[in-house]
Amino acid sequence: MYRRPKFLEVLLEIRQEMSREADYDVDLFSEMIRSGKFKDNSRAESRELRIETSTTDE
């Protein structure tokens, strides 16, 4: 077989690292959902409230 170019080796390393990080993020998100600690929606609710008030003022 032929040797991989350096670019391809680096690209594969980056893809592997990104895959590990994505797996960690998915695991963390699912654990937050299961434990019920995913209840910090205060910022999203206030943003929705600002949008609603700005559209009703017009």
CHARMM-style PDB file with segment names, atoms N, HN, CA, C and O in Angstrom:
ATOM      1  N   MET     1       0.823  -1.188   0.000  1.00  0.00      PROA
ATOM      2  CA  MET     1       0.000   0.000   0.000  1.00  0.00      PROA
ATOM      3  C   MET     1       0.870   1.257   0.000  1.00  0.00      PROA
ATOM      4  O   MET     1       2.057   1.203   0.321  1.00  0.00      PROA
ATOM      5  N   TYR     2       0.273   2.366  -0.358  1.00  0.00      PROA
ATOM      6  HN  TYR     2      -0.692   2.410  -0.618  1.00  0.00      PROA
ATOM      7  CA  TYR     2       1.000   3.630  -0.374  1.00  0.00      PROA
ATOM      8  C   TYR     2       0.768   4.392   0.939  1.00  0.00      PROA
ATOM      9  O   TYR     2      -0.218   4.157   1.638  1.00  0.00      PROA
ATOM     10  N   ARG     3       1.657   5.272   1.249  1.00  0.00      PROA
ATOM     11  HN  ARG     3       2.458   5.463   0.681  1.00  0.00      PROA
ATOM     12  CA  ARG     3       1.572   6.080   2.463  1.00  0.00      PROA
ATOM     13  C   ARG     3       0.581   7.228   2.249  1.00  0.00      PROA
ATOM     14  O   ARG     3       0.531   7.829   1.176  1.00  0.00      PROA
ATOM     15  N   ARG     4      -0.207   7.519   3.292  1.00  0.00      PROA
ATOM     16  HN  ARG     4      -0.167   7.030   4.163  1.00  0.00      PROA
ATOM     17  CA  ARG     4      -1.168   8.618   3.212  1.00  0.00      PROA
ATOM     18  C   ARG     4      -0.441   9.957   3.216  1.00  0.00      PROA
ATOM     19  O   ARG     4       0.579  10.109   3.889  1.00  0.00      PROA
ATOM     20  N   PRO     5      -0.951  10.914   2.480  1.00  0.00      PROA
ATOM     21  CA  PRO     5      -0.373  12.262   2.549  1.00  0.00      PROA
ATOM     22  C   PRO     5      -0.583  12.863   3.946  1.00  0.00      PROA
ATOM     23  O   PRO     5      -1.536  12.514   4.641  1.00  0.00      PROA
ATOM     24  N   LYS     6       0.295  13.746   4.337  1.00  0.00      PROA
ATOM     25  HN  LYS     6       1.069  14.030   3.771  1.00  0.00      PROA
ATOM     26  CA  LYS     6       0.226  14.377   5.664  1.00  0.00      PROA
ATOM     27  C   LYS     6      -1.112  15.095   5.857  1.00  0.00      PROA
ATOM     28  O   LYS     6      -1.690  15.050   6.943  1.00  0.00      PROA
ATOM     29  N   PHE     7      -1.598  15.751   4.816  1.00  0.00      PROA
ATOM     30  HN  PHE     7      -1.129  15.787   3.934  1.00  0.00      PROA
ATOM     31  CA  PHE     7      -2.878  16.452   4.895  1.00  0.00      PROA
ATOM     32  C   PHE     7      -3.993  15.495   5.299  1.00  0.00      PROA
ATOM     33  O   PHE     7      -4.817  15.826   6.152  1.00  0.00      PROA
ATOM     34  N   LEU     8      -4.024  14.327   4.699  1.00  0.00      PROA
ATOM     35  HN  LEU     8      -3.355  14.059   4.006  1.00  0.00      PROA
ATOM     36  CA  LEU     8      -5.064  13.351   5.000  1.00  0.00      PROA
ATOM     37  C   LEU     8      -4.940  12.836   6.434  1.00  0.00      PROA
ATOM     38  O   LEU     8      -5.950  12.616   7.102  1.00  0.00      PROA
ATOM     39  N   GLU     9      -3.718  12.643   6.907  1.00  0.00      PROA
ATOM     40  HN  GLU     9      -2.897  12.821   6.365  1.00  0.00      PROA
ATOM     41  CA  GLU     9      -3.519  12.193   8.283  1.00  0.00      PROA
ATOM     42  C   GLU     9      -4.042  13.230   9.274  1.00  0.00      PROA
ATOM     43  O   GLU     9      -4.716  12.888  10.245  1.00  0.00      PROA
ATOM     44  N   VAL    10      -3.726  14.487   9.022  1.00  0.00      PROA
ATOM     45  HN  VAL    10      -3.178  14.765   8.233  1.00  0.00      PROA
ATOM     46  CA  VAL    10      -4.190  15.561   9.909  1.00  0.00      PROA
ATOM     47  C   VAL    10      -5.708  15.679   9.845  1.00  0.00      PROA
ATOM     48  O   VAL    10      -6.365  15.854  10.872  1.00  0.00      PROA
ATOM     49  N   LEU    11      -6.259  15.584   8.656  1.00  0.00      PROA
ATOM     50  HN  LEU    11      -5.726  15.441   7.822  1.00  0.00      PROA
ATOM     51  CA  LEU    11      -7.708  15.664   8.492  1.00  0.00      PROA
ATOM     52  C   LEU    11      -8.410  14.546   9.263  1.00  0.00      PROA
ATOM     53  O   LEU    11      -9.425  14.792   9.916  1.00  0.00      PROA
ATOM     54  N   LEU    12      -7.894  13.343   9.198  1.00  0.00      PROA
ATOM     55  HN  LEU    12      -7.070  13.143   8.668  1.00  0.00      PROA
ATOM     56  CA  LEU    12      -8.494  12.223   9.925  1.00  0.00      PROA
ATOM     57  C   LEU    12      -8.401  12.429  11.434  1.00  0.00      PROA
ATOM     58  O   LEU    12      -9.337  12.093  12.160  1.00  0.00      PROA
ATOM     59  N   GLU    13      -7.290  12.974  11.913  1.00  0.00      PROA
ATOM     60  HN  GLU    13      -6.530  13.247  11.323  1.00  0.00      PROA
ATOM     61  CA  GLU    13      -7.155  13.259  13.344  1.00  0.00      PROA
ATOM     62  C   GLU    13      -8.194  14.282  13.792  1.00  0.00      PROA
ATOM     63  O   GLU    13      -8.802  14.137  14.852  1.00  0.00      PROA
ATOM     64  N   ILE    14      -8.390  15.308  12.984  1.00  0.00      PROA
ATOM     65  HN  ILE    14      -7.896  15.426  12.123  1.00  0.00      PROA
ATOM     66  CA  ILE    14      -9.377  16.346  13.316  1.00  0.00      PROA
ATOM     67  C   ILE    14     -10.780  15.753  13.334  1.00  0.00      PROA
ATOM     68  O   ILE    14     -11.568  16.050  14.233  1.00  0.00      PROA
ATOM     69  N   ARG    15     -11.093  14.929  12.364  1.00  0.00      PROA
ATOM     70  HN  ARG    15     -10.454  14.687  11.634  1.00  0.00      PROA
ATOM     71  CA  ARG    15     -12.422  14.312  12.307  1.00  0.00      PROA
ATOM     72  C   ARG    15     -12.663  13.413  13.510  1.00  0.00      PROA
ATOM     73  O   ARG    15     -13.769  13.388  14.050  1.00  0.00      PROA
ATOM     74  N   GLN    16     -11.637  12.671  13.939  1.00  0.00      PROA
ATOM     75  HN  GLN    16     -10.738  12.692  13.501  1.00  0.00      PROA
ATOM     76  CA  GLN    16     -11.779  11.802  15.105  1.00  0.00      PROA
ATOM     77  C   GLN    16     -12.016  12.622  16.371  1.00  0.00      PROA
ATOM     78  O   GLN    16     -12.853  12.266  17.200  1.00  0.00      PROA
ATOM     79  N   GLU    17     -11.282  13.711  16.515  1.00  0.00      PROA
ATOM     80  HN  GLU    17     -10.602  14.001  15.841  1.00  0.00      PROA
ATOM     81  CA  GLU    17     -11.455  14.571  17.687  1.00  0.00      PROA
ATOM     82  C   GLU    17     -12.850  15.191  17.704  1.00  0.00      PROA
ATOM     83  O   GLU    17     -13.496  15.243  18.751  1.00  0.00      PROA
ATOM     84  N   MET    18     -13.313  15.659  16.554  1.00  0.00      PROA
ATOM     85  HN  MET    18     -12.789  15.618  15.703  1.00  0.00      PROA
ATOM     86  CA  MET    18     -14.651  16.245  16.476  1.00  0.00      PROA
ATOM     87  C   MET    18     -15.721  15.208  16.788  1.00  0.00      PROA
ATOM     88  O   MET    18     -16.724  15.526  17.428  1.00  0.00      PROA
ATOM     89  N   SER    19     -15.520  13.990  16.349  1.00  0.00      PROA
ATOM     90  HN  SER    19     -14.705  13.732  15.830  1.00  0.00      PROA
ATOM     91  CA  SER    19     -16.470  12.922  16.621  1.00  0.00      PROA
ATOM     92  C   SER    19     -16.551  12.636  18.119  1.00  0.00      PROA
ATOM     93  O   SER    19     -17.640  12.448  18.661  1.00  0.00      PROA
ATOM     94  N   ARG    20     -15.399  12.603  18.783  1.00  0.00      PROA
ATOM     95  HN  ARG    20     -14.514  12.756  18.343  1.00  0.00      PROA
ATOM     96  CA  ARG    20     -15.395  12.368  20.233  1.00  0.00      PROA
ATOM     97  C   ARG    20     -16.109  13.501  20.963  1.00  0.00      PROA
ATOM     98  O   ARG    20     -16.873  13.249  21.895  1.00  0.00      PROA
ATOM     99  N   GLU    21     -15.871  14.736  20.554  1.00  0.00      PROA
ATOM    100  HN  GLU    21     -15.251  14.941  19.797  1.00  0.00      PROA
ATOM    101  CA  GLU    21     -16.529  15.877  21.198  1.00  0.00      PROA
ATOM    102  C   GLU    21     -18.036  15.847  20.974  1.00  0.00      PROA
ATOM    103  O   GLU    21     -18.804  16.160  21.884  1.00  0.00      PROA
ATOM    104  N   ALA    22     -18.459  15.479  19.790  1.00  0.00      PROA
ATOM    105  HN  ALA    22     -17.836  15.225  19.050  1.00  0.00      PROA
ATOM    106  CA  ALA    22     -19.898  15.406  19.500  1.00  0.00      PROA
ATOM    107  C   ALA    22     -20.552  14.310  20.332  1.00  0.00      PROA
ATOM    108  O   ALA    22     -21.657  14.496  20.843  1.00  0.00      PROA
ATOM    109  N   ASP    23     -19.883  13.172  20.471  1.00  0.00      PROA
ATOM    110  HN  ASP    23     -18.985  13.021  20.056  1.00  0.00      PROA
ATOM    111  CA  ASP    23     -20.420  12.100  21.305  1.00  0.00      PROA
ATOM    112  C   ASP    23     -20.558  12.564  22.745  1.00  0.00      PROA
ATOM    113  O   ASP    23     -21.557  12.273  23.402  1.00  0.00      PROA
ATOM    114  N   TYR    24     -19.551  13.291  23.241  1.00  0.00      PROA
ATOM    115  HN  TYR    24     -18.739  13.527  22.707  1.00  0.00      PROA
ATOM    116  CA  TYR    24     -19.609  13.803  24.609  1.00  0.00      PROA
ATOM    117  C   TYR    24     -20.772  14.772  24.759  1.00  0.00      PROA
ATOM    118  O   TYR    24     -21.496  14.705  25.753  1.00  0.00      PROA
ATOM    119  N   ASP    25     -20.970  15.666  23.805  1.00  0.00      PROA
ATOM    120  HN  ASP    25     -20.382  15.720  22.998  1.00  0.00      PROA
ATOM    121  CA  ASP    25     -22.057  16.641  23.884  1.00  0.00      PROA
ATOM    122  C   ASP    25     -23.415  15.954  23.888  1.00  0.00      PROA
ATOM    123  O   ASP    25     -24.311  16.359  24.628  1.00  0.00      PROA
ATOM    124  N   VAL    26     -23.574  14.923  23.072  1.00  0.00      PROA
ATOM    125  HN  VAL    26     -22.845  14.594  22.471  1.00  0.00      PROA
ATOM    126  CA  VAL    26     -24.843  14.197  23.019  1.00  0.00      PROA
ATOM    127  C   VAL    26     -25.082  13.479  24.337  1.00  0.00      PROA
ATOM    128  O   VAL    26     -26.199  13.487  24.855  1.00  0.00      PROA
ATOM    129  N   ASP    27     -24.035  12.854  24.890  1.00  0.00      PROA
ATOM    130  HN  ASP    27     -23.127  12.847  24.470  1.00  0.00      PROA
ATOM    131  CA  ASP    27     -24.176  12.177  26.179  1.00  0.00      PROA
ATOM    132  C   ASP    27     -24.538  13.164  27.285  1.00  0.00      PROA
ATOM    133  O   ASP    27     -25.401  12.880  28.116  1.00  0.00      PROA
ATOM    134  N   LEU    28     -23.886  14.311  27.294  1.00  0.00      PROA
ATOM    135  HN  LEU    28     -23.186  14.541  26.619  1.00  0.00      PROA
ATOM    136  CA  LEU    28     -24.163  15.325  28.308  1.00  0.00      PROA
ATOM    137  C   LEU    28     -25.591  15.846  28.181  1.00  0.00      PROA
ATOM    138  O   LEU    28     -26.282  16.011  29.186  1.00  0.00      PROA
ATOM    139  N   PHE    29     -26.035  16.103  26.964  1.00  0.00      PROA
ATOM    140  HN  PHE    29     -25.475  15.969  26.147  1.00  0.00      PROA
ATOM    141  CA  PHE    29     -27.395  16.591  26.738  1.00  0.00      PROA
ATOM    142  C   PHE    29     -28.431  15.570  27.196  1.00  0.00      PROA
ATOM    143  O   PHE    29     -29.399  15.928  27.867  1.00  0.00      PROA
ATOM    144  N   SER    30     -28.234  14.299  26.838  1.00  0.00      PROA
ATOM    145  HN  SER    30     -27.447  14.009  26.293  1.00  0.00      PROA
ATOM    146  CA  SER    30     -29.201  13.279  27.234  1.00  0.00      PROA
ATOM    147  C   SER    30     -29.213  13.091  28.747  1.00  0.00      PROA
ATOM    148  O   SER    30     -30.271  12.829  29.320  1.00  0.00      PROA
ATOM    149  N   GLU    31     -28.069  13.217  29.404  1.00  0.00      PROA
ATOM    150  HN  GLU    31     -27.210  13.430  28.939  1.00  0.00      PROA
ATOM    151  CA  GLU    31     -28.028  13.122  30.861  1.00  0.00      PROA
ATOM    152  C   GLU    31     -28.760  14.298  31.506  1.00  0.00      PROA
ATOM    153  O   GLU    31     -29.438  14.127  32.519  1.00  0.00      PROA
ATOM    154  N   MET    32     -28.626  15.483  30.926  1.00  0.00      PROA
ATOM    155  HN  MET    32     -28.076  15.621  30.103  1.00  0.00      PROA
ATOM    156  CA  MET    32     -29.342  16.644  31.449  1.00  0.00      PROA
ATOM    157  C   MET    32     -30.849  16.446  31.321  1.00  0.00      PROA
ATOM    158  O   MET    32     -31.601  16.801  32.228  1.00  0.00      PROA
ATOM    159  N   ILE    33     -31.283  15.891  30.222  1.00  0.00      PROA
ATOM    160  HN  ILE    33     -30.672  15.602  29.485  1.00  0.00      PROA
ATOM    161  CA  ILE    33     -32.715  15.647  30.019  1.00  0.00      PROA
ATOM    162  C   ILE    33     -33.219  14.608  31.012  1.00  0.00      PROA
ATOM    163  O   ILE    33     -34.267  14.792  31.629  1.00  0.00      PROA
ATOM    164  N   ARG    34     -32.470  13.514  31.166  1.00  0.00      PROA
ATOM    165  HN  ARG    34     -31.618  13.365  30.664  1.00  0.00      PROA
ATOM    166  CA  ARG    34     -32.886  12.448  32.081  1.00  0.00      PROA
ATOM    167  C   ARG    34     -32.951  12.929  33.527  1.00  0.00      PROA
ATOM    168  O   ARG    34     -33.869  12.563  34.260  1.00  0.00      PROA
ATOM    169  N   SER    35     -31.991  13.739  33.938  1.00  0.00      PROA
ATOM    170  HN  SER    35     -31.245  14.036  33.342  1.00  0.00      PROA
ATOM    171  CA  SER    35     -31.920  14.164  35.335  1.00  0.00      PROA
ATOM    172  C   SER    35     -32.871  15.321  35.638  1.00  0.00      PROA
ATOM    173  O   SER    35     -33.107  15.632  36.806  1.00  0.00      PROA
ATOM    174  N   GLY    36     -33.413  15.954  34.616  1.00  0.00      PROA
ATOM    175  HN  GLY    36     -33.221  15.702  33.668  1.00  0.00      PROA
ATOM    176  CA  GLY    36     -34.325  17.068  34.822  1.00  0.00      PROA
ATOM    177  C   GLY    36     -33.623  18.380  35.079  1.00  0.00      PROA
ATOM    178  O   GLY    36     -34.262  19.341  35.507  1.00  0.00      PROA
ATOM    179  N   LYS    37     -32.336  18.450  34.832  1.00  0.00      PROA
ATOM    180  HN  LYS    37     -31.817  17.670  34.484  1.00  0.00      PROA
ATOM    181  CA  LYS    37     -31.578  19.683  35.057  1.00  0.00      PROA
ATOM    182  C   LYS    37     -31.645  20.612  33.857  1.00  0.00      PROA
ATOM    183  O   LYS    37     -30.961  21.636  33.834  1.00  0.00      PROA
ATOM    184  N   PHE    38     -32.441  20.281  32.877  1.00  0.00      PROA
ATOM    185  HN  PHE    38     -32.996  19.449  32.896  1.00  0.00      PROA
ATOM    186  CA  PHE    38     -32.537  21.079  31.653  1.00  0.00      PROA
ATOM    187  C   PHE    38     -33.759  21.982  31.753  1.00  0.00      PROA
ATOM    188  O   PHE    38     -34.671  21.897  30.931  1.00  0.00      PROA
ATOM    189  N   LYS    39     -33.772  22.842  32.758  1.00  0.00      PROA
ATOM    190  HN  LYS    39     -33.031  22.911  33.426  1.00  0.00      PROA
ATOM    191  CA  LYS    39     -34.934  23.700  32.967  1.00  0.00      PROA
ATOM    192  C   LYS    39     -34.566  25.166  32.938  1.00  0.00      PROA
ATOM    193  O   LYS    39     -35.359  26.000  33.375  1.00  0.00      PROA
ATOM    194  N   ASP    40     -33.386  25.511  32.436  1.00  0.00      PROA
ATOM    195  HN  ASP    40     -32.742  24.833  32.081  1.00  0.00      PROA
ATOM    196  CA  ASP    40     -32.963  26.903  32.384  1.00  0.00      PROA
ATOM    197  C   ASP    40     -33.400  27.510  31.057  1.00  0.00      PROA
ATOM    198  O   ASP    40     -32.580  27.742  30.169  1.00  0.00      PROA
ATOM    199  N   ASN    41     -34.686  27.762  30.935  1.00  0.00      PROA
ATOM    200  HN  ASN    41     -35.352  27.574  31.657  1.00  0.00      PROA
ATOM    201  CA  ASN    41     -35.229  28.358  29.714  1.00  0.00      PROA
ATOM    202  C   ASN    41     -35.560  29.824  29.924  1.00  0.00      PROA
ATOM    203  O   ASN    41     -36.265  30.415  29.106  1.00  0.00      PROA
ATOM    204  N   SER    42     -35.070  30.423  30.996  1.00  0.00      PROA
ATOM    205  HN  SER    42     -34.497  29.943  31.660  1.00  0.00      PROA
ATOM    206  CA  SER    42     -35.439  31.804  31.305  1.00  0.00      PROA
ATOM    207  C   SER    42     -34.993  32.762  30.215  1.00  0.00      PROA
ATOM    208  O   SER    42     -35.719  33.697  29.880  1.00  0.00      PROA
ATOM    209  N   ARG    43     -33.811  32.545  29.659  1.00  0.00      PROA
ATOM    210  HN  ARG    43     -33.220  31.785  29.931  1.00  0.00      PROA
ATOM    211  CA  ARG    43     -33.342  33.442  28.595  1.00  0.00      PROA
ATOM    212  C   ARG    43     -34.188  33.286  27.340  1.00  0.00      PROA
ATOM    213  O   ARG    43     -34.520  34.279  26.692  1.00  0.00      PROA
ATOM    214  N   ALA    44     -34.539  32.063  26.990  1.00  0.00      PROA
ATOM    215  HN  ALA    44     -34.270  31.257  27.516  1.00  0.00      PROA
ATOM    216  CA  ALA    44     -35.350  31.844  25.791  1.00  0.00      PROA
ATOM    217  C   ALA    44     -36.737  32.460  25.970  1.00  0.00      PROA
ATOM    218  O   ALA    44     -37.274  33.062  25.040  1.00  0.00      PROA
ATOM    219  N   GLU    45     -37.318  32.310  27.164  1.00  0.00      PROA
ATOM    220  HN  GLU    45     -36.882  31.821  27.920  1.00  0.00      PROA
ATOM    221  CA  GLU    45     -38.641  32.874  27.406  1.00  0.00      PROA
ATOM    222  C   GLU    45     -38.617  34.393  27.358  1.00  0.00      PROA
ATOM    223  O   GLU    45     -39.530  35.002  26.802  1.00  0.00      PROA
ATOM    224  N   SER    46     -37.588  35.021  27.929  1.00  0.00      PROA
ATOM    225  HN  SER    46     -36.845  34.526  28.381  1.00  0.00      PROA
ATOM    226  CA  SER    46     -37.529  36.481  27.902  1.00  0.00      PROA
ATOM    227  C   SER    46     -37.326  36.983  26.483  1.00  0.00      PROA
ATOM    228  O   SER    46     -37.840  38.043  26.126  1.00  0.00      PROA
ATOM    229  N   ARG    47     -36.584  36.241  25.666  1.00  0.00      PROA
ATOM    230  HN  ARG    47     -36.167  35.380  25.957  1.00  0.00      PROA
ATOM    231  CA  ARG    47     -36.382  36.629  24.275  1.00  0.00      PROA
ATOM    232  C   ARG    47     -37.708  36.554  23.527  1.00  0.00      PROA
ATOM    233  O   ARG    47     -38.021  37.442  22.734  1.00  0.00      PROA
ATOM    234  N   GLU    48     -38.494  35.502  23.771  1.00  0.00      PROA
ATOM    235  HN  GLU    48     -38.240  34.780  24.415  1.00  0.00      PROA
ATOM    236  CA  GLU    48     -39.794  35.380  23.122  1.00  0.00      PROA
ATOM    237  C   GLU    48     -40.717  36.510  23.560  1.00  0.00      PROA
ATOM    238  O   GLU    48     -41.482  37.040  22.754  1.00  0.00      PROA
ATOM    239  N   LEU    49     -40.647  36.875  24.824  1.00  0.00      PROA
ATOM    240  HN  LEU    49     -40.026  36.444  25.479  1.00  0.00      PROA
ATOM    241  CA  LEU    49     -41.488  37.953  25.331  1.00  0.00      PROA
ATOM    242  C   LEU    49     -41.136  39.269  24.656  1.00  0.00      PROA
ATOM    243  O   LEU    49     -42.029  40.032  24.288  1.00  0.00      PROA
ATOM    244  N   ARG    50     -39.840  39.548  24.486  1.00  0.00      PROA
ATOM    245  HN  ARG    50     -39.114  38.929  24.785  1.00  0.00      PROA
ATOM    246  CA  ARG    50     -39.429  40.779  23.813  1.00  0.00      PROA
ATOM    247  C   ARG    50     -39.907  40.803  22.366  1.00  0.00      PROA
ATOM    248  O   ARG    50     -40.315  41.851  21.866  1.00  0.00      PROA
ATOM    249  N   ILE    51     -39.860  39.671  21.698  1.00  0.00      PROA
ATOM    250  HN  ILE    51     -39.528  38.819  22.105  1.00  0.00      PROA
ATOM    251  CA  ILE    51     -40.307  39.602  20.305  1.00  0.00      PROA
ATOM    252  C   ILE    51     -41.806  39.873  20.225  1.00  0.00      PROA
ATOM    253  O   ILE    51     -42.262  40.616  19.355  1.00  0.00      PROA
ATOM    254  N   GLU    52     -42.576  39.265  21.140  1.00  0.00      PROA
ATOM    255  HN  GLU    52     -42.206  38.662  21.846  1.00  0.00      PROA
ATOM    256  CA  GLU    52     -44.023  39.459  21.131  1.00  0.00      PROA
ATOM    257  C   GLU    52     -44.389  40.910  21.423  1.00  0.00      PROA
ATOM    258  O   GLU    52     -45.282  41.455  20.774  1.00  0.00      PROA
ATOM    259  N   THR    53     -43.726  41.544  22.377  1.00  0.00      PROA
ATOM    260  HN  THR    53     -43.000  41.101  22.904  1.00  0.00      PROA
ATOM    261  CA  THR    53     -44.060  42.929  22.706  1.00  0.00      PROA
ATOM    262  C   THR    53     -43.672  43.883  21.591  1.00  0.00      PROA
ATOM    263  O   THR    53     -44.360  44.878  21.360  1.00  0.00      PROA
ATOM    264  N   SER    54     -42.588  43.596  20.900  1.00  0.00      PROA
ATOM    265  HN  SER    54     -42.029  42.788  21.087  1.00  0.00      PROA
ATOM    266  CA  SER    54     -42.191  44.496  19.816  1.00  0.00      PROA
ATOM    267  C   SER    54     -43.146  44.387  18.629  1.00  0.00      PROA
ATOM    268  O   SER    54     -43.351  45.379  17.928  1.00  0.00      PROA
ATOM    269  N   THR    55     -43.726  43.234  18.384  1.00  0.00      PROA
ATOM    270  HN  THR    55     -43.559  42.429  18.953  1.00  0.00      PROA
ATOM    271  CA  THR    55     -44.658  43.097  17.265  1.00  0.00      PROA
ATOM    272  C   THR    55     -46.022  43.671  17.609  1.00  0.00      PROA
ATOM    273  O   THR    55     -46.736  44.123  16.713  1.00  0.00      PROA
ATOM    274  N   THR    56     -46.407  43.668  18.886  1.00  0.00      PROA
ATOM    275  HN  THR    56     -45.828  43.301  19.614  1.00  0.00      PROA
ATOM    276  CA  THR    56     -47.711  44.211  19.251  1.00  0.00      PROA
ATOM    277  C   THR    56     -47.693  45.726  19.331  1.00  0.00      PROA
ATOM    278  O   THR    56     -48.744  46.357  19.227  1.00  0.00      PROA
ATOM    279  N   ASP    57     -46.513  46.329  19.516  1.00  0.00      PROA
ATOM    280  HN  ASP    57     -45.658  45.816  19.600  1.00  0.00      PROA
ATOM    281  CA  ASP    57     -46.419  47.789  19.592  1.00  0.00      PROA
ATOM    282  C   ASP    57     -46.637  48.455  18.242  1.00  0.00      PROA
ATOM    283  O   ASP    57     -47.009  49.628  18.198  1.00  0.00      PROA
ATOM    284  N   GLU    58     -46.427  47.776  17.184  1.00  0.00      PROA
ATOM    285  HN  GLU    58     -46.125  46.823  17.219  1.00  0.00      PROA
ATOM    286  CA  GLU    58     -46.506  48.378  15.843  1.00  0.00      PROA
ATOM    287  C   GLU    58     -47.907  48.610  15.385  1.00  0.00      PROA
ATOM    288  OT1 GLU    58     -48.121  49.110  14.280  1.00  0.00      PROA
TER     289      GLU     58
END
